[in-house]
C-alpha cells in the first residue's frame, strides 16, 4: 500500500475535502491493506486536538516538511501545493478546512512514523488485529465477516478481527456501535469484545453500543439469546432474551423496575424490556439507526448532541451549560442537519448558530 497516499486521502476525508474519486481510491487502498487500529487512533487524536494555527506557523511547518521530503532518498511523493496565506487565525475548536493543510498534517504524522521505524509501535499495538473497518463520523457501513455474519457499523465506530477468525471462537473487537446479524454456528461461539463487556452468542441478532463517551454501554437483543460478561471487578454474567437491553449504569442493579440493590464493586447495570417500533422500523429504538432513524428518549441534550455530532459529522458547542441537562424525546430520519436542529429547537426552545461544521447552542 502507498502509505503516504493513504494518509493524505484520510486527511482530505477528515476535512470533508475529498472528491468522490479520492474516496473510492481510499476505500480500495484500505481494502488492499487496512490501516492498523493504532495508526487510526493516533491520527484521530492529532486531528481532534484542533489547534490554533496562524499564518507564520503554517509557513514554518511547511518549510520543515519540504526540507524533510528532500532528505528522503529514493522516495516519490505527490506534490502538495503550499497553503495560501491567511490573515486570520483558525478559530479554536475548528478543524483545518483546506485540503492542502489536511494533507500537510497527515503527511507530518506519516513522516514521524517512518522516521521512528517499526520499533516505535506502542506496546498496546502488540495485539493489533489483522482486519479493521472504520465508519467515520457522518457515515454508516456494512461489513460481511468470513462466516457470512453481517455487521452494520454506526458513525464513529471501528470493528476489527484476527486472520484466524472462525478457527476457534469467532471474535471481533468493537469501539463504537454495531448491529450484528450472526450466522449460526454452535461449534464456534461468536464474541464481541468491548472495553467494559463481552457479548457471547451462537447465532442471533443484537445491537451493541460502546462509545468512549458519557453515553451508556448497552447491548440490546432483537432475536435469540446472548450472554453478557461485565469486566469490571468480579466478572458478572447476564443472560438477555429477545427485547431485553442491558445498560451499564451507576452503582446499582435495576431489573424491570425492581428496587435498586448492591452489586459487585465496580459493576453497575440495569436490564430493561424494550418494545420494537413495529409501524416504522420493526426495530427497538436502540437499533433503529440501522434503518437510518435517530431516536432519543428522556436523554439529556448533551447526549443527543453526541449522537448528532457522529451522525452529521459536526461539532456542537454549548455556550449555555444549563442546556446540556435538558431532557429530550423525539426522533428524525432523512433530514439534514439544518432540519434536525430546527426540530430540536421546536422541542425545547433555544437559539443556535451554524458556522461551517460548528454549531453553537445558546
N, C-alpha and C positions, 0 to 999 in steps of 0.2 A: 504494500500500500504506500502511496506517496504521502508520507506523514505531513510535510509542510502544507500540502494542498488540502488535506482533510481538516487541519486545524484552521486554515484560512476560511474554508467553507463553513465550519462550525461557527466561527466568529461572525460571518455575514448572516448566518441563520439567527444567532442570538440577537443581532441588532436589527432584524427584520429587513435586511437589505439584499438577501439572496434572491436571484431570479429563479424561475421555475426550472430552467436548465441546470442551474447550480444545485438546487435542492435534489434533483434527480441524480446528479453526479455524486453528491454527498451520500445519498442512500446506497448507491452502487459501491462506493468505497467502503462504507461501513459493513456492507454485506460480504465483501471480499475478505475483510479482516476487521472485525469490530474493534473500536477503541476500548482500551481496558477501563474498567469502572473507576479505578483511582485517578486516571487521566481526566475523565469527565468530571469527577468530583473536584479536582484541582482547578480545572477550567471554570466550572460553575462558581467556585469560591472566589476566584480572582475577579470574575465578571460581576458578581453580585456585590462586591465592595463599592462599586460605582464611585470612584474617587473624583475629586475636583481636578481638572486638568486645564491649564491655561496655555496660551499660545507659545510662550517660551519653553514650557515643559515638553510640549508636543515636538517642537523643533529639536530640542536637545535629545529626546529619546529617539527621534528619527535618525539623527546623525549616528547615535550609538549603534542602532540596528544596522544601518548601512555599512558601517565600518566592520561590524561582526560578520555580515554577509560576505564582504570582500575577503575576510580572513578564512572563510570556509573553502577548502580545496576540493576540487572535483565535484562540487555540488551545483545544481542548476535550480534557480528559484524563479517563480513567476514574478514579473515586475509589478511592484505596487506603487502607484503614484504617491508622492508626498502630499499629506493632507493640506488643504488650503488653509491659510492663516485666518484665525477668527479673532475679533476684537473683544470677545466676551468670554467669561468663564463658563464652563459647563456647569449647570446648577447641581448642587449636592443632591444625591438621590436619583439622578437621571443617567441612563446608560449612554455611552458614546454612540451617537446615532450614525455617524458617517461610516460607510463600509470600509474605507481606507483605514480609519482609525481602528475599526474592529479587527481588520486583518493585522494591523500593527501589533495589537495586544496579543492575539493568539499566536502570532509568529514569535513574539518575545517569549511566551511560555514554552513554545517548542524548542527554541534555541537554548533556553535554560536546561530543559530536559536532556537534549542531545549533548550539551556541553558537560553535563554531570555524568552521563553514561548510565548504564543499566543498574549499577550498584546503588544509585540514588533512589531506587524504588522504595517507597515507605514499607515498613515492616508489615503493616496491615494488608499490603498487597500480596503477601506471600500466599494467600488463599484466593487469589484472583480467579474468577470464573472464566470459562472458555468462550461463552457466548453472552452478549449483553445487548438488550434493546432498550432504548430510551425514548419516552414520549415527552417532548419538551412542552413548556407552558404554551397553551393555545392549540394543542393538537392531541388527538387520541389515536392509538394504534392497535392493530390486531396482530397477534403472534400465534403461529401454529408450531407447537413443540414436536419433537421427533416421534412421540407416541400418539400424535393427532389431537392432543389436548389443545383447545382454543383458549387463548388468553387475550382479553381486552385490557389495554393499558390506558388509564386515565391521564390527564395532563400532569406534568411534573413528576413522572414515575419512571422507575428503572427495574427491569427484570433480567436476571442472569441465571445461567445453569452451566454445569460441567459437561465436558465432551462425553463422559461416561454415563450420561443421563439415561436411566432405564435399565442399566445393568444390575443395579441393586434397587434401592429406593429411587423413586423419581423425585429429585429435589430441585427446587428453584429458590432463589433469593429475591425478595421484593422490598423496594423502598418506594412508597407512594401508595397508589391504589390500583387494584386489578380485579377483573371479573373472570372467574375460571369456569370453563366447561370441561371437566376432567374425563378423559376416556377411561372406562372401567378396566381394571387390571388387578385382580385380587392378589396376585403373586408379587406385585410391585406397588406398594403404597406410594401415594403422591403427597409430598410435604412442601408447604410454603413456609419459608423461614423469614421472619422479620426480627427487628431488634428486641421486641418485647413479647412475642408469642410465636408459636409454631402451629400450623394447621395441618392435620393429617387426615387424608381421605383415601378411599379406594376408587371411587368414581362418582362424582356428584357435581352440582352447580352451586357456586357460592361467590361472595364478594369479600375482599379483604382491603381494609384501608389502614395504612401505616405510614402516614406522613410524619416527617420530623418537625412538627409544629405543635401548637397548643391543642389541636383537634384530638378527639378521642381515637384510640386504636380500636378498630372494630372488625368483626367477622360476621357476615350475615348469610344464612343458608337459604337458598331458593329451592333446591331439590336435594334429596338424600340426607346423609348424616356426616358430621365432621367431628373430629376430636381436637380441641384446642388446648395446647400446653402453654401456660403462662410461665415466663422465665425468671421473674423477679422473686428473690427469696427462695423458700422451699417450693419446688415446682408444683403447680396445681393443674390438674386436667379437668376439662369441662366438655361434656358431650352436647352438641347442638343438633336439633332436629329441624325439619323444614319450617320456615317462617320464624326462626329464632335468631336473635342477634346478641353477641357479647360485646361489651364496651369496657375498656379499662378506664375506671373512674378513680375517685378519691378512696380513702381507707375504709371501704365498706363493701358489702355484697348486698345487692337488691335483686331478687328473682321474682318476676311477675308481681310487683307491688308489695313484696314482703317487707317486714321491718328490717332495717339495716342491722347487720351483725358483724362481729370481728372476723378477720381472716388472717392469713399468714402475713408476717411483716413484709412490707414492700409490694404485696399483691392486693389490688383492689379492682373490682369489676362489677358489672351488672349484666344480667341476662334478661332480655325483653322479648315479647312476642311482637312481630311486625306484620302488617297487612299489605298485601300487594295492591297496586293501583290497577285493578282489573280493566277499567274502561280505557285508560290512557296507554300504559306501557306493559301491563301484566307483571311488572316487577315491583318489589318493595322499593320505597323511595331511596333507600341506601344504595340501590343498584340501578336506579332509573337513568343514571348518567350514560349507561351503555346505549340507551335509546335517545341520547342527545337531549336529555331533560335534566335541569338542575333543580333539586329540592332543598328546602331548608325549613325545619320545624322547630320552633322555640330555640333558635340558635342566636347567640349574640352577634351583633353586626360585625364584630371583629372576625368571627369565624366565617361568616358569609363572605366577607371581603377576601379572605384567604382562598375560598373556592373560586371567586370571580377572578382573582389575580392569575390563578392557574388556567382557568377556562378561557379567558380572553387575552392572556399574556399582557397584563397591565400591572401597574404598581399603584396601590391605594394607600393614601396617607391621611391620617385623621388629625385635623387641626383642632378639633374639639374632642378631647379624650372621653368625655361622657358618652359620646355616640357609640363607642365600642361595646358597651354593655347592653344596649337596647336589644331586646329580643325580637326576632323577625320570623314570620311564617309566610311561605309562598313558594312559587316555582315559576320557571320560564323555560321556553325552548324555542329554537330557531329565531332568536332575536340578537341583534348586535349589541355592543357594549353601551351605546347611547340609549337604546331602548331599555336595556336591563337596568341602567342607572335610573331612568325615569320611572320604571316600575317600583324600584326600591324607594324612591323619593315619595311616590304617592302612598306607599305603605306607612311610613313613619314620619315623613316631613323633615327635610334637611336641605341645605344648599351644597352644591358641589361644582367644581371646575375641572374640566378635562384639558390637559395640555400634553399633546402627543400621547405617550403611553402612561402618563402620570395622572391620577385622579385625586383631587383634594376634597375631603369631606369637611364641611364647616359646621 
